[in-house]
Amino acid sequence: MSRNPLVLPLTRRSLLLAGGAAGVASMVPAPLRPAAALEATHTLAPGPARIRMVGDAYPETTVWAYDGRVPGPEIRVRQGDRLRIAVTNRLVEETTVHWHGLRVPNAMDGVPHLTQRPIAPFETFTYEFDAVDAGTFWYHPHQRSHEQVGRGLHGALIVEEREPVTVDRDLCWVLGDWRLKEDASISNDFGAMMDMSHGGRLGNTVTVNGRVLDEVPVRAGERVRLRLVNAANARIFGLRFQEHRPVVIAIDGHSVEPHEPEDGRIVLAPAMRVDLVIDMTGAPGDRTTVIDDFYPDRAYRLLDLGYGPDRLRDKPPDTPVRLPANPVAEPDLSAADRHEVTLGGGMMGSMAGAMVDGRMTDMRTLLRQGMAWAINGVSSGGADRHGGGDAGHVMAPILTVARGRTCVIAMANETAWPHPMHLHGHTFRVLSRNGRPTRFREWQDTVLLAPRERVEIAFVADNPGDWMFHCHILEHQAAGMMSTIRVA
């Protein structure tokens, strides 16, 4: 098994694992603040920065960051709070901020030209919305997101429950994936057609909260709530906490029946979040490993859990770990509008061509124009990759749903590659996979479809507007796999 980082090395010499104890402090957040201490207004300033990503043996890495930090500042509020977040753009190009998974008004969704004019350099835009749902969410740009996110613009937004589960510590790991050169600089090959038409931009260095870590300190007997956020462009994580039995309590911010993951592995596609409760059942002085083996031939050690000399308690607490439900309307399947969505394209696929700007375009021409994917036979035209001009992400909707109606979408992945499909503005139930009902009927905003898989979702269209619907492998989005769903 490899050590992180040496997945898909760009050069013959691999970067050495670094960070060690210097990175541990970032893993231990301050105690949860009381509701009265929460700020009513936040500020974010995306711009260039330099961070120590892979340890003192290497130079700092030049990134794009919110407030000079990767990930950006953790925004932590209470359910029901109203957020005001003033974003001042310190980049030399336009940007926006999308509040991923949060059910915000359409004008606050952060999609360039579709929901707002992009934020120009040195301009400020203030987002304002209510934190309707509790859970683990995140924020990132939607302007040229395959590069802006890939250079470091992402951060966690946590909405605490009014009645949270009882734990000893509440931690958040924002997982990042970077394609670094030997000098720890970011490779500038964003938008490479090999990435666009295949599995997306996979890196060679994985970070937790912006650092390559060797060890995270834990105490024997403690109970930890661990919030996992996949902020990578394309990497799908499959994490195993060796010698531990993590319990899943939330997916994409929403409560789910507590359960141990299938085969003991927590799978997170890009943009997904999973909340775990982990009882630290090891003994003082133990050291156990967290591995990522989603890609079996490229498995590696992410980090170790290092037990200190003390024991907090002799056995796990018996307090409940089920979270309260969020106020999401239950779909009425007996009176639903039903639609079909087909995902096509990519290398090794069968798509001969797609509609672009109302014209049928053959696959060879699509590839020459930087496009490779389609939804229902329509490619978005690469607006995200190129910036989109005045059109940006404005696309004719693939379907329209009357406000208040239940919508059931049967999605078919007719490609040779996985696709995490994300719907803005709504949360949906995952009803079935390949015709078999799901065990937990999870509430999600991003659902992973394996190659040739069919997935059925349902939601109540109660948030009016034109909402982006796209693959969250950001290279796939940039190369055509995005559209909109209209709620009117």
C-alpha positions in Angstrom: 0.0 0.0 0.0 1.2 3.5 -0.9 1.8 6.3 1.5 0.1 9.6 0.7 1.1 11.3 -1.5 2.2 9.1 -4.4 -0.9 8.4 -6.2 -0.6 9.0 -10.0 3.0 10.6 -9.7 3.7 13.3 -12.2 7.4 12.8 -12.0 9.8 9.9 -11.2 10.5 11.4 -7.8 7.5 11.3 -5.5 6.8 13.9 -2.8 7.5 12.6 0.7 4.8 12.4 3.3 5.2 15.5 5.5 3.3 17.7 7.9 3.4 15.6 11.0 2.7 17.2 14.3 2.8 20.6 12.8 -0.5 19.9 11.0 -2.2 18.3 14.0 -3.3 21.6 15.6 -5.6 22.3 12.6 -7.5 19.1 13.4 -8.6 20.2 16.9 -11.1 23.0 16.6 -12.1 25.3 19.5 -15.1 24.1 21.6 -18.4 24.7 20.0 -19.5 28.3 20.6 -22.8 29.1 22.3 -25.6 30.4 20.0 -25.2 33.9 21.5 -21.6 34.1 20.3 -22.4 33.4 16.7 -21.7 36.3 14.4 -24.5 37.7 12.3 -22.2 38.8 9.5 -19.2 37.0 7.9 -16.6 38.2 5.4 -14.7 36.2 2.8 -12.0 37.4 0.5 -10.9 35.0 -2.3 -7.4 35.7 -3.6 -3.9 34.4 -4.0 -2.0 33.0 -1.0 0.9 30.7 -0.1 0.4 27.8 2.3 2.7 25.1 3.8 0.9 22.1 2.3 3.5 19.3 2.3 5.8 20.1 5.2 9.0 22.1 5.8 11.1 20.0 3.4 9.3 21.7 0.5 8.5 25.3 -0.5 5.2 26.8 0.2 2.5 26.2 -2.4 0.9 29.1 -4.2 -2.9 28.7 -4.1 -6.1 30.6 -4.4 -7.7 30.8 -1.0 -10.5 32.4 1.1 -8.8 34.8 3.6 -5.5 33.2 2.8 -6.5 29.8 4.2 -7.1 26.4 2.6 -9.7 25.4 3.4 -11.4 28.7 3.9 -12.6 29.8 7.3 -15.1 27.3 8.8 -18.4 29.1 9.0 -20.3 27.6 12.0 -23.8 28.8 12.8 -27.0 27.4 14.4 -30.1 26.1 12.6 -32.5 29.0 12.0 -29.8 31.7 12.0 -29.7 34.3 9.2 -26.4 34.5 7.5 -24.9 37.6 5.8 -21.7 36.9 4.1 -19.9 39.7 2.3 -17.5 38.4 -0.4 -14.8 40.7 -1.7 -13.0 39.4 -4.8 -9.2 39.7 -4.6 -8.6 37.5 -7.7 -7.8 38.9 -11.1 -10.8 37.2 -12.6 -14.5 37.0 -11.8 -15.8 34.6 -9.2 -19.0 33.7 -7.3 -19.7 31.6 -4.1 -22.2 28.7 -4.2 -23.4 27.4 -0.8 -23.4 23.7 -1.6 -26.4 21.8 -0.2 -28.0 24.7 1.5 -31.6 25.4 0.3 -31.1 29.1 -0.4 -33.2 31.6 -2.5 -32.3 31.4 -6.2 -30.7 34.8 -6.2 -28.2 33.7 -3.5 -27.2 30.4 -5.2 -23.9 31.8 -6.7 -24.3 30.6 -10.3 -22.8 33.1 -12.7 -25.4 34.9 -14.9 -28.0 32.3 -14.1 -28.7 33.6 -10.6 -26.3 36.6 -10.3 -23.8 38.7 -12.1 -20.3 37.4 -11.3 -18.3 39.3 -8.7 -15.7 41.3 -10.6 -12.2 41.8 -9.2 -12.2 44.2 -6.2 -16.0 44.1 -6.1 -18.0 43.0 -3.1 -21.3 41.0 -3.2 -23.2 40.1 0.0 -25.1 36.8 0.2 -28.0 36.7 2.7 -30.1 33.6 3.5 -31.5 31.6 6.4 -29.8 28.4 7.6 -33.0 26.3 7.2 -31.4 22.9 7.6 -28.8 21.7 10.1 -25.9 19.7 8.9 -22.5 19.7 7.2 -22.3 21.9 4.0 -19.6 23.7 2.1 -18.9 26.6 -0.1 -17.0 27.0 -3.4 -17.0 29.1 -6.6 -19.1 28.3 -9.6 -17.1 30.5 -12.0 -14.5 28.4 -13.8 -14.9 26.1 -10.9 -12.7 23.3 -12.3 -9.8 25.7 -11.8 -10.9 27.9 -9.0 -11.8 25.0 -6.7 -8.8 23.0 -7.9 -6.5 25.9 -6.8 -7.9 25.9 -3.3 -11.2 27.9 -3.1 -13.4 25.8 -0.8 -14.5 25.8 2.8 -16.9 24.2 5.3 -20.2 25.7 6.4 -21.6 23.9 9.4 -25.1 24.4 10.7 -25.4 23.0 14.2 -28.6 21.2 15.3 -30.7 22.7 18.0 -30.4 19.3 19.7 -27.0 17.9 18.6 -25.8 14.4 19.5 -23.6 14.2 22.6 -19.9 13.7 21.6 -16.6 14.6 23.2 -15.3 16.4 20.1 -16.8 17.7 16.8 -14.2 17.6 14.0 -14.4 18.5 10.3 -12.0 17.0 7.7 -12.1 18.8 4.4 -10.5 16.4 2.0 -8.5 17.9 -0.9 -6.8 16.4 -3.9 -3.9 18.2 -5.6 -1.8 17.7 -8.7 1.6 18.9 -7.5 5.0 19.2 -9.1 8.3 18.2 -7.4 8.6 21.7 -6.0 5.1 21.5 -4.4 3.7 23.9 -6.9 0.3 23.2 -8.5 0.5 21.8 -12.0 -1.1 24.3 -14.4 -2.6 21.8 -16.7 -6.2 22.7 -15.8 -8.6 21.8 -18.6 -6.5 19.1 -20.1 -8.7 17.1 -22.5 -7.5 13.8 -21.1 -9.1 14.9 -17.7 -12.1 16.4 -19.3 -13.1 13.3 -21.4 -12.0 10.6 -18.9 -12.3 10.5 -15.1 -11.5 14.2 -14.3 -8.5 15.8 -12.7 -7.0 13.3 -10.2 -4.1 14.5 -8.2 -1.1 13.0 -6.6 -1.4 14.5 -3.1 -4.3 14.3 -0.7 -4.7 16.7 2.1 -6.9 16.9 5.2 -7.8 20.6 6.0 -5.1 21.8 3.6 -2.2 19.7 4.9 -0.6 16.3 4.4 -1.0 14.8 7.8 0.9 12.0 9.4 -1.2 11.6 12.6 -4.4 12.9 14.3 -4.3 12.7 18.1 -7.2 10.9 19.8 -8.0 9.7 23.4 -8.9 6.2 24.4 -12.7 6.0 25.1 -13.7 9.3 23.6 -16.6 9.7 21.1 -15.9 11.9 18.1 -18.3 13.3 15.6 -16.3 13.5 12.3 -17.7 15.5 9.5 -16.1 14.5 6.1 -16.3 16.9 3.2 -15.0 15.9 -0.3 -13.8 19.2 -1.9 -11.8 17.4 -4.6 -12.4 18.1 -8.3 -12.7 14.4 -9.2 -11.3 12.0 -6.7 -13.8 9.6 -5.1 -12.7 8.6 -1.6 -13.3 5.2 0.0 -12.1 5.5 3.6 -11.6 2.6 6.0 -10.9 3.3 9.7 -9.0 0.2 10.5 -9.8 -1.4 13.9 -12.7 1.0 14.4 -16.5 0.8 13.6 -17.7 4.2 12.4 -21.4 4.9 12.4 -22.9 7.0 9.6 -25.4 9.5 11.1 -25.8 12.0 8.2 -25.3 12.1 4.5 -25.1 15.4 2.6 -26.0 17.2 5.9 -29.3 15.3 6.5 -29.9 12.7 9.2 -30.1 9.1 8.3 -30.8 6.0 10.3 -27.5 5.4 12.1 -25.7 2.5 10.5 -22.2 1.1 9.8 -21.2 1.6 6.2 -21.3 -1.4 3.8 -18.0 -3.3 4.0 -16.8 -0.8 6.5 -15.9 1.7 3.8 -17.2 5.3 3.7 -17.6 6.4 0.0 -17.6 10.1 -0.7 -17.8 11.3 -4.3 -16.8 14.9 -5.1 -19.1 17.4 -3.2 -20.6 14.8 -0.9 -20.5 14.9 2.9 -20.8 12.2 5.5 -21.1 12.6 9.3 -19.7 9.8 11.4 -19.7 9.0 15.1 -16.6 7.1 16.0 -15.9 5.6 19.4 -12.1 5.5 20.0 -11.9 1.9 21.2 -8.1 1.5 21.0 -5.8 1.5 24.0 -3.5 4.3 25.2 -0.4 4.3 23.0 -2.1 2.6 20.0 -1.7 3.8 16.4 -4.3 2.8 13.8 -4.5 3.7 10.1 -7.1 5.4 7.9 -6.7 4.2 4.3 -8.3 5.2 1.1 -8.9 2.2 -1.2 -11.7 3.4 -3.5 -9.3 2.8 -6.4 -8.0 -0.6 -5.3 -4.8 -0.6 -7.4 -3.9 2.8 -5.9 -4.7 2.4 -2.3 -2.7 4.5 0.2 -2.5 5.5 3.8 -4.3 8.8 4.5 -3.2 9.2 8.1 -3.0 7.5 11.4 -5.1 7.9 14.5 -2.6 8.2 17.4 -3.8 7.4 20.9 -2.3 9.5 23.7 -1.3 8.1 27.1 -4.7 8.8 28.8 -8.0 7.0 28.8 -11.2 9.1 28.9 -13.6 6.2 29.7 -13.5 2.4 29.8 -16.4 1.8 27.4 -18.4 3.7 24.8 -21.2 5.9 26.1 -24.7 4.6 25.6 -26.2 8.0 24.5 -28.2 8.0 21.3 -26.6 9.1 18.0 -29.6 9.7 15.8 -30.0 13.2 14.6 -33.3 15.1 14.3 -34.8 15.4 10.8 -34.6 18.6 8.9 -37.8 20.3 7.7 -37.7 18.8 4.2 -41.1 18.2 2.5 -41.8 14.5 1.9 -42.3 13.6 -1.8 -45.8 12.4 -2.8 -45.0 9.5 -5.1 -48.6 8.9 -5.9 -49.0 12.2 -7.6 -45.5 12.9 -9.0 -44.3 14.3 -12.3 -41.9 11.7 -13.7 -39.0 12.4 -15.9 -36.0 10.5 -17.4 -32.5 11.8 -17.6 -29.7 10.2 -19.6 -26.0 10.9 -19.0 -23.9 10.4 -22.1 -20.5 11.0 -23.6 -16.9 10.6 -22.5 -14.2 8.3 -23.9 -15.2 4.6 -24.3 -18.8 5.7 -24.5 -21.3 5.2 -27.3 -22.4 8.9 -27.8 -22.1 9.8 -31.5 -22.8 13.5 -30.9 -24.9 16.1 -29.0 -26.9 19.2 -29.4 -24.8 22.4 -28.9 -26.6 25.8 -29.1 -29.4 24.1 -31.0 -27.2 22.4 -33.6 -26.3 18.7 -33.7 -22.6 18.3 -33.3 -20.6 15.1 -33.9 -18.3 13.7 -31.2 -15.1 14.6 -33.0 -16.1 18.2 -33.3 -17.3 18.3 -29.7 -13.9 17.1 -28.5 -12.1 19.7 -30.6 -14.3 22.4 -28.9 -13.4 21.1 -25.4 -16.7 19.2 -24.8 -17.2 15.6 -24.1 -20.4 15.1 -22.2 -24.2 15.6 -22.5 -27.4 15.4 -20.5 -30.4 14.2 -22.5 -28.3 14.6 -25.6 -27.5 18.3 -25.0 -24.0 19.6 -24.1 -23.8 22.8 -22.2 -21.1 24.3 -24.5 -18.3 24.5 -22.0 -19.5 27.7 -20.4 -17.9 26.9 -17.1 -14.5 26.1 -18.6 -14.3 29.3 -20.7 -16.0 31.7 -18.4 -19.2 31.8 -20.5 -19.2 35.6 -21.4 -22.6 37.1 -20.8 -24.3 33.8 -21.3 -22.4 32.0 -18.5 -24.4 29.1 -17.1 -27.7 30.2 -18.7 -29.1 27.1 -20.3 -32.6 26.0 -21.4 -34.0 23.7 -18.7 -34.1 20.0 -19.4 -37.4 19.9 -17.5 -39.9 22.2 -15.8 -41.8 21.3 -12.6 -44.7 23.3 -11.2 -43.9 24.7 -7.8 -45.1 22.4 -5.0 -45.2 19.3 -7.2 -43.3 16.1 -6.5 -40.7 15.4 -9.2 -39.3 11.9 -9.7 -36.2 11.7 -11.9 -35.0 8.3 -13.2 -31.3 8.9 -14.1 -29.4 6.5 -16.4 -25.6 6.7 -16.6 -24.8 5.5 -20.1 -21.1 6.2 -19.9 -18.0 4.3 -18.8 -17.3 6.8 -15.9 -18.9 7.6 -12.6 -20.9 10.8 -12.2 -21.9 12.5 -8.9 -25.0 14.4 -9.9 -25.8 17.5 -7.9 -29.1 19.4 -7.9 -29.0 23.0 -6.6 -31.7 24.5 -4.4 -33.3 21.2 -3.3 -32.7 18.0 -1.3 -33.9 14.7 -2.8 -34.6 11.2 -1.6 -32.7 8.4 -3.3 -35.4 5.9 -4.0 -33.7 3.1 -5.9 -30.6 1.8 -7.6 -30.9 -0.4 -10.6 -34.5 -1.0 -9.7 -33.9 -2.0 -6.1 -35.2 0.2 -3.4 -32.5 1.8 -1.3 -32.2 0.6 2.3 -32.3 4.1 4.0 -34.0 6.3 1.4 -31.3 8.8 2.0 -31.8 12.6 1.7 -29.0 13.8 -0.6 -28.1 16.7 -2.9 -25.4 14.8 -4.7 -25.8 11.2 -5.8 -23.1 9.0 -7.3 -24.0 7.0 -10.3 -21.5 4.2 -11.2 -21.0 3.4 -14.9 -24.1 2.0 -16.5 -26.0 2.4 -13.2 -29.6 3.7 -13.0 -30.8 5.7 -10.0 -34.2 7.1 -9.1 -34.6 10.3 -7.0 -37.6 12.3 -5.8 -38.1 15.8 -4.4 -40.7 18.4 -3.8 -40.1 21.3 -6.1 -40.7 24.0 -3.5 -37.9 26.4 -4.3 -38.7 28.5 -7.4 -36.2 29.4 -10.0 -33.8 27.9 -12.6 -31.5 25.5 -10.7 -28.3 24.0 -11.9 -28.2 20.2 -12.3 -24.7 18.9 -13.1 -22.0 16.4 -12.6 -19.7 17.4 -9.7 -16.6 16.0 -11.3 -15.8 19.5 -12.2 -14.0 18.6 -15.5 -17.2 16.8 -16.6 -19.3 19.9 -15.8 -16.9 22.1 -17.6 -17.0 19.8 -20.7 -20.7 19.8 -21.0 -22.4 17.8 -18.3 -24.5 20.5 -16.8 -28.0 21.8 -17.4 -30.9 23.4 -15.4 -34.2 22.4 -13.9 -36.9 25.0 -13.7 -39.3 25.3 -10.8 -42.1 27.7 -11.8 
